Amino acid sequence: MDIILKSLLRSPLVPLIVALQVAIAFAICANTTYVMKEQIVPLMVDDGIQSPDELVIVWDVTPQGKPWPTSRIKEAELRLSNIPGVTSVSAATSLPFKFGASVQAEVARYQSGPRFDSTIYIGDNLIRTLGLVLVDGRDFVQEEASLQLPGVGFGQTGSVIISQKLADALFPGGGALGGTLDIVDAPAPRTIVGIVNNMPSNDLDTQAAGALGNTMIFPGVAGGWRHTVYAMRASTSAGGAAGICARALGEIANSFRAELAVGITPQCSTYSEMKYEAMKGHRAIIWLLSGISMLVLVMAVIGVGGLTSYWVQSRTVHIGIRRALGATRGDVLREVLSESTVLVLLGLGSGLVLNTIFSGWITRHLGIDPTPIAYIAISSLFMFAVCQMAALKAAIWASRVSPMVALRSA
């Protein structure tokens, strides 16, 4: 080790540059990898929606002045259901991947128990219209679905359907069906009557990745809500989604034109299109960070390999003397790789400091939790392996230096 340290200290500039490159590359790659993971999670969420191309969403049906009473929302729902080809309609406070508005709350099995962030949907026919799959229990009965709520259902007892993920969180030992849950800030027990396989949150940018599948549905139509959206399930033989959208927007305009807010035009799209648009930002960030990571990694490999080669070649005579004194090729190979190991470890140690700085910046500005230890450990091992492979070429070249080099230089 003393020989290795003396070799490094004899000409410290190049080793320091190598260590700095490793530190910067490690800090950037560790953080970008974690941020990419946070962006990938929403893309991988199973939304549980069956036949998404047959699901049409109408939104921005915004009234002037005060929100519509629930009776007016039901009338709009009825008119949309009369469109040829439409098999099911449900008014809702919001829907997955529609970010115009959302209802979120902390829920618990009991007020003093563990709390979980959850997205709440309120609608009178969401299970059938969205095509959600019930894995246990039942759908809302007519008496429950026809409720006209004075608000969004907080502080009111009743029934609720929850996602399997939320059921597992609230009832880790099973037995969620028939159990009750509470909204933490507005306690009123709701009885779980059904459990759906999957249903994602609709606000993917603000809800923690671990809570993306924590969802529940209240039955009825929410009152005092300006952002009602309408989900329509249509048969594929009804002229396609474009035809259904045209007829739906025409029905809204003809029936409610005088009541709609000026400057806000009702919109219509298929669920698949809305989901694709909602994920555009996540995909763009993934591609951007992937490019940055690859660029930094390639620059680190080229830099470490090039500087190590330059450093080894500048010591050709010294290596030749060692060979003349009896050092084998294996001895030289191990010495160069050992020197590289010291430099890479020095760079990784410095990179941990830079990682702490980068991670703090990301937490403050992007609202993402600090980079977990697991990502730091994996990035360290990966960076160490890549840098050692980059230095291997120089080490092999050094091991082939002939002892005659020392004699020619004498």
Secondary structure, 3 states (H helix, E strand, C coil): CHHHHHHHHHCCHHHHHHHHHHHHHHHHHHHHHHHHHHHHHHHHCCCCCCCHHHEEEEECCCECCCCCCHHHHHHHHHHHHCCCCEEEEEEECCCCCCCCCCCEEEEECCCCCCEEEEEEEEECCHHHHHCCCEEEECCCCHHHHCCEECCCCCCCCEEEEEEHHHHHHHCCCCCCCCCEEEECCEEEEEEEEEEECCCCCCCCCCCCHHHCCCEEEEECEECCCCCCEEEEEECCCCCHHHHHHHHHHHHHHHHHHHHECCCCCCEEEEHHHHHHHHCHHHHHHHHHHHHHHHHHHHHHHHHHHHHHHHHHHCCHHHHHHHHHCCCCHHHHHHHHHHHHHHHHHHHHHHHHHHHHHHHHHHHHHHCCCCCCHHHHHHHHHHHHHHHHHHHHHHHHHHHCCCCHHHHHHC
